[in-house]
Every structure is written in structure tokens, then in C-alpha cells.
């Protein structure tokens, strides 16, 4: 049965929150065929991920989704069958009152952040009654097991990825679209998307001294700004500079589809937060993840929990190096340089493991489908 959906997104870190909410809205609209409204409080940031967005328009329809501006003055509208708070986005009081007045009451979901920690399974789906209104909010946790909400993955994604990765002409055309020649067979291609990280200088040094050439593709943003300081010169999209054996290729910020292809085309992907983290896993390529830095080292517990799951099937030597590198990167330790050198000798094992891991993720289920089923059970 098709339903109406309202998804609310408050853009906190510029790209991660809206990336997840936009992917969810598109998938709910295109696959089960639901009617979806996406409310966004920062359309300028949204446009970076989806160039079709016009920030001047309060209401627009893009790829089957009705996109609405979420401003200080909230428009009058009838709440949908299902209302989703993206990552705890606080709904306007007037909207909550409208939800309470609607009969039957909408299913109210708080879409939580992704974590591999074991406690997530016990909290997934738990209800939380509103203190004064006849509404119940349910917490929906993405995750890596069947006891969680799964991950955002579109139907046919693996087939599209594999066709692209196995097509030399498509790969060459993609590199040309970025203004880059296809890297030679001996060059290692890495993408870099990270928060500011004090360990980046040590990583750049390791890459520049690597016995094999390294091509680092960096979209416009924080990483490119920091690389400019490290290199001692301004690096802008379109720039190509060399530091020893390292070639840095600066490119414009990519929309979601192009960024997926960048992940598919590279040999290693350095990613951050949640959206790029999940897409890198689905790319079936080795990855290095930087969790969103949190106080009291909470992000370090998240990285350890992920590594416990992700690296368990690796042989002991590759597992030690993989874990050491990601932990050093998240601690912003200069040890990341020497761990990179050690990691290079395990490239083939890491590549095979990344492909196996991507295939196994499907066992946890598609988040959009599991969320729709969860809500349908509560609408009956």
C-alpha cells in the first residue's frame, strides 16, 4: 500500500544529514511508490548534492519528491501518514499539534544515526510517548544486522556498480568528465573526503614517498583547504599538483551520483560521517573512515565497534594494520603514515574483503524498505 510521508531535515554538518534524507526520500518515492515531501531548512547546501534544487523556490518537485523549504514561518499543511525526523530534527510545535489533531495519528519516526555498537539492536524500534500530546515517537536505528533498520541501498545498486567497474570505456569517460586522464595501471587511486584532521600532513608525506605513484582525488571542501596549507600553495578545483610521487587532483564538489562513481572508480576511499561512509562500503572498495569527532572520545568507541564487525574476516596481519590505520586516523595521530606503508602490502586482501563485505550488507536489509514495513505495521 502506498502512503504519504513527511521527512524533516535540519542541515547540521552541511552534507551528511541531507545526503541521507534525500536518498531516503528518493528511494521511498521511486521503489515502493510513496508520496514524499522533504522539508529542508538549508536549500543552498542541498543544491551542492542535487544541482536541480532552486534555493529561491519554497516548493518544487525533484525526481518525484516534493521539496519544501522549512523556514521560520511554517506553512499550513496536512501532516502525512508518516512523519520522519531526520536525526532528531525538532519538529515545529504547530506541526506536532496538527499531527495530534489528525485521525488516525501519523506514525512518528526519529531516524537515528548509524552505529555498529551492540546496544543499537536493543533500542531499535522503541516507542517514546509525547509528554502532553497523544503521539508516540519510535526510534529507528540504521545498522549492520537484521535486528536493526539496515542501510540505505537502492534496488539494483550492486548491478549498476559492477557494470561500471567492469567497463573500461565507462571508467575512462568518468575520469575525462572530471578533467583527468585515466591513471596508469601502476598508480594507486585514492579519494579523500574528511573533516579537518591533524594527521593529514603525515599521510601526505607517506603518499609522496610511496614507491608507487599515488593519485589523490579531492572534491572541493575541508580536505582541499587543509591540503592547500600542507602544500604551501592554494589548491582550487581544476588544480593538479605533485608532491614527490603524489599527484593531487582537485575537483569540484560532486552530486550524489557522481560521488558514487568516484568511490567505485578509486582503489581506496577516505570517507567521513555517515552518508559517504555507507556509500564507500557499498562501493566494494577498501575504505578508511573518519567518524564525526565527538566529546569524550565517543567517536572512538564507534570506530572500534565498526572495526570489530568489519575487520573480523580479514587475516590477522591485514586486520591489525587495517584497524591500526583507522584508529590512528580517528585519533589524528601521525602514526597514520607508517600504518599506510604497512597497509599497502595487504592491498589485494583488503580489496577482496571489501567486495565480500559489500555483498554481505544486503543481509541486513534495505533501510527504506524496512522503514516502510515498520510504519505499515503501525498503521494497520
C-alpha positions in Angstrom: 0.0 0.0 0.0 1.3 3.5 -0.9 1.4 6.1 1.9 2.2 9.8 2.3 5.4 10.7 4.0 6.9 13.9 5.5 10.7 13.8 6.1 12.2 16.7 8.0 15.9 17.5 7.6 17.8 20.1 9.6 21.2 20.5 7.8 23.7 20.3 10.7 27.0 19.4 9.1 26.3 20.7 5.6 26.1 17.4 3.7 25.7 14.2 5.7 22.2 14.7 7.1 20.7 16.0 3.9 22.5 13.3 1.9 20.8 10.5 3.9 17.4 12.2 3.9 17.5 12.9 0.2 18.5 9.3 -0.6 15.7 8.0 1.7 13.1 10.3 0.1 14.1 9.3 -3.4 14.0 5.6 -2.7 10.6 5.7 -0.9 9.2 7.6 -3.9 10.7 5.5 -6.7 10.7 2.0 -5.4 7.5 1.5 -3.2 5.9 4.5 -5.0 5.0 6.5 -1.9 4.2 10.2 -2.0 7.0 12.0 -0.2 7.5 15.6 1.0 11.0 16.5 2.0 11.3 19.6 4.3 14.8 21.1 4.3 16.0 24.2 6.3 19.1 24.8 4.1 18.4 24.5 0.4 21.8 26.0 -0.5 23.6 23.1 1.0 21.1 20.7 -0.6 21.9 22.2 -4.0 25.5 21.1 -3.7 24.3 17.4 -3.6 21.4 17.9 -6.1 22.0 20.7 -8.6 18.3 20.6 -9.6 17.4 22.3 -6.4 16.5 26.0 -6.7 17.1 27.7 -3.2 14.7 30.5 -4.2 11.7 28.2 -4.5 9.7 27.3 -1.4 8.1 24.4 -3.2 9.5 22.3 -6.0 9.3 18.8 -7.3 12.5 16.9 -8.0 12.8 13.3 -9.1 9.3 12.5 -7.8 9.8 14.1 -4.4 8.1 17.3 -3.3 10.8 19.5 -1.8 9.6 22.2 0.7 11.5 25.0 2.4 11.5 24.6 6.2 11.7 28.2 7.3 10.9 30.2 10.5 7.4 30.7 9.3 6.0 27.2 8.7 3.3 26.8 6.0 -0.1 25.3 6.8 -0.3 21.8 5.6 -1.9 18.5 6.5 0.6 16.1 8.1 1.3 12.9 6.2 0.6 9.3 7.2 4.2 9.0 8.3 6.4 11.8 9.7 10.1 11.3 9.9 12.5 13.4 11.9 15.9 13.1 10.3 18.5 12.6 13.1 16.4 14.3 15.8 15.4 17.4 13.8 13.0 19.1 16.2 9.5 19.5 14.6 7.7 22.8 14.9 5.2 22.9 17.7 2.4 23.8 15.3 3.2 20.7 13.3 3.1 18.4 16.4 -0.3 19.9 17.2 -1.5 19.2 13.7 -0.3 15.6 14.0 -2.2 15.2 17.2 -5.4 16.6 15.6 -5.1 14.3 12.6 -7.0 11.0 12.9 -5.6 8.5 12.7 -2.4 10.0 14.2 0.6 9.7 11.9 3.3 7.2 12.6 6.1 9.4 14.0 9.7 8.2 13.4 13.1 9.6 14.7 15.6 8.3 12.2 18.8 7.9 14.2 22.5 8.0 13.3 24.2 4.8 12.2 26.3 2.9 14.7 27.8 -0.6 14.8 27.6 -0.7 18.6 25.8 -3.6 20.1 23.3 -1.5 22.2 21.6 -0.3 18.9 19.8 -3.6 18.5 18.1 -3.2 21.9 17.0 0.3 21.2 15.8 -0.1 17.6 12.1 0.5 17.3 11.5 1.6 20.9 8.5 3.9 21.5 8.6 7.2 23.3 5.2 8.8 24.2 4.9 12.6 23.9 4.6 14.1 27.4 1.4 16.1 26.6 0.1 15.1 23.2 -1.5 11.8 22.1 1.5 10.9 20.0 4.2 8.2 20.1 7.6 8.6 18.5 9.5 5.4 17.5 13.3 5.4 17.3 14.6 3.7 14.1 18.3 2.8 14.0 20.2 2.0 10.8 22.6 -0.8 11.4 24.6 -3.8 10.2 22.4 -6.6 11.4 18.9 -8.0 10.7 17.9 -6.7 14.2 18.4 -3.1 13.1 17.0 -0.9 10.4 19.6 -1.8 7.8 21.3 0.6 5.4 20.2 2.8 2.6 20.8 0.8 -0.6 18.8 1.2 -3.8 17.5 -1.8 -5.7 19.9 -2.8 -8.4 22.8 -0.7 -6.9 25.3 -3.6 -7.0 24.5 -4.4 -10.6 25.0 -0.8 -11.7 28.3 -0.6 -9.7 29.6 -3.9 -11.1 28.8 -2.9 -14.7 30.6 0.4 -14.2 33.7 -1.1 -12.6 33.9 -3.7 -15.3 33.6 -1.3 -18.2 37.0 0.3 -19.1 35.2 2.7 -21.5 32.8 3.9 -18.8 35.7 4.4 -16.3 37.8 6.3 -18.9 34.7 8.5 -19.7 34.2 9.2 -16.0 37.8 10.3 -15.5 37.5 12.6 -18.5 34.4 14.1 -17.1 36.5 15.2 -14.1 39.2 16.6 -16.4 41.6 13.7 -15.6 43.4 11.2 -17.7 42.8 7.6 -16.7 45.5 6.8 -14.1 48.1 4.3 -15.2 47.9 0.7 -14.0 50.7 1.3 -11.6 49.1 4.3 -10.0 47.0 3.9 -6.8 43.8 6.0 -7.0 42.5 7.3 -3.6 39.6 9.6 -2.9 39.8 11.9 0.1 36.8 13.3 1.9 37.4 14.1 5.5 36.9 16.5 8.4 39.9 18.6 9.4 42.5 16.1 10.7 45.9 16.9 12.2 47.2 13.5 10.8 46.7 14.6 7.2 50.2 16.0 6.9 51.7 12.7 7.9 49.5 10.9 5.4 50.5 13.3 2.6 54.2 12.6 3.4 53.6 8.9 3.3 51.8 9.2 -0.1 54.5 11.4 -1.5 57.2 8.9 -0.5 55.3 5.8 -1.7 57.4 3.7 -4.1 54.3 3.5 -6.4 52.6 6.7 -7.7 49.5 7.8 -5.8 46.8 9.9 -7.3 44.6 11.6 -4.7 41.3 13.0 -6.0 39.9 15.6 -3.6 36.5 17.3 -4.0 36.2 20.9 -3.0 35.8 21.3 0.8 37.6 21.0 4.1 40.2 18.4 2.9 41.2 20.6 -0.1 41.6 23.6 2.2 43.8 21.7 4.5 45.9 20.3 1.7 46.5 23.9 0.5 48.1 24.7 3.9 50.2 21.5 3.8 51.4 22.1 0.2 52.0 25.8 0.9 50.0 26.9 -2.1 46.4 27.5 -2.9 44.8 24.4 -4.5 41.5 25.0 -6.3 39.1 22.8 -8.2 40.9 22.1 -11.5 44.3 22.3 -10.0 46.9 19.5 -10.4 50.0 19.5 -8.2 52.7 17.0 -7.5 54.5 16.3 -4.2 57.1 13.7 -4.8 55.3 10.6 -6.0 51.9 12.0 -5.0 49.6 13.8 -7.5 46.8 15.8 -6.0 43.8 16.3 -8.4 41.3 18.9 -7.0 37.8 18.5 -8.4 34.5 20.4 -7.9 32.1 19.2 -5.3 30.2 16.2 -6.8 26.5 15.4 -6.8 25.5 12.1 -5.2 25.5 10.1 -8.4 28.9 11.4 -9.5 30.3 10.8 -6.0 29.2 7.2 -6.1 31.1 6.8 -9.3 34.2 8.3 -7.8 34.1 5.8 -5.0 33.5 3.0 -7.5 36.5 4.1 -9.6 39.1 4.5 -6.9 41.3 1.9 -5.2 41.0 3.3 -1.7 38.4 5.7 -0.3 38.8 8.0 2.7 35.4 9.0 3.9 33.7 10.6 6.8 30.5 10.9 8.8 27.6 8.7 7.7 26.5 9.1 4.1 29.9 8.8 2.4 30.8 6.1 4.9 27.9 3.9 3.8 28.4 4.6 0.1 32.1 3.6 0.4 31.1 0.3 1.9 28.6 -0.3 -0.9 31.3 0.7 -3.4 33.1 -2.6 -2.7 36.5 -0.9 -2.3 38.8 -0.7 0.7 38.0 2.3 2.9 39.3 4.4 5.7 36.6 6.1 7.8 36.8 9.2 9.9 33.8 9.3 12.4 32.3 12.6 13.3 34.5 13.9 16.2 32.7 13.9 19.5 33.5 14.9 23.0 35.0 12.4 25.5 36.1 10.1 22.6 32.6 8.8 21.8 33.5 8.6 18.1 36.4 6.3 19.0 34.0 3.8 20.5 32.0 3.9 17.3 35.1 3.3 15.1 36.1 0.4 17.4 32.6 -1.2 17.2 32.6 -0.9 13.4 36.1 -2.4 13.1 35.1 -5.3 15.3 32.5 -6.2 12.7 34.2 -5.0 9.5 37.7 -6.5 10.0 36.8 -9.8 11.7 37.0 -11.8 8.5 40.4 -10.4 7.5 43.5 -12.5 8.1 45.3 -11.4 11.4 48.1 -9.4 9.7 45.7 -7.4 7.5 43.2 -6.9 10.3 45.9 -5.5 12.6 47.0 -3.0 10.0 43.5 -2.0 8.9 42.4 -1.4 12.5 45.6 0.5 13.4 45.3 2.8 10.4 41.7 3.7 11.0 42.2 4.1 14.8 45.2 6.4 14.2 43.3 8.4 11.7 40.5 9.0 14.1 42.9 9.9 16.9 44.6 12.3 14.5 47.9 10.6 15.1 51.0 10.9 12.9 51.3 7.2 13.1 48.8 7.1 10.2 51.8 7.5 7.8 53.6 4.3 8.9 50.4 2.4 9.1 49.7 3.4 5.5 53.0 2.0 4.4 52.2 -1.3 6.1 48.7 -1.4 4.7 49.9 -1.2 1.1 51.3 -4.8 1.2 47.8 -6.1 2.0 46.0 -4.3 -0.8 44.8 -7.5 -2.6 43.4 -9.0 0.6 41.7 -5.7 1.5 40.1 -5.4 -1.9 38.7 -9.0 -1.8 37.4 -8.4 1.7 35.7 -5.1 0.7 33.8 -6.9 -2.1 32.7 -9.7 0.2 31.6 -7.1 2.8 29.5 -5.2 0.3 27.8 -8.4 -0.7 27.0 -9.3 2.9 25.5 -5.9 3.7 22.4 -6.9 1.8 21.6 -9.4 4.5 20.8 -6.6 6.9 18.1 -5.3 4.6 17.3 -2.1 2.8 16.6 0.7 5.3 13.9 2.3 3.1 12.0 -1.0 2.7 12.4 -2.0 6.4 11.2 1.5 7.5 8.2 1.3 5.2 7.3 -2.1 6.6 7.8 -0.9 10.2 5.5 2.0 9.7 2.9 0.0 7.8 2.6 -2.4 10.8 1.7 0.6 13.0 -0.8 2.0 10.6 -2.9 -1.2 10.5 
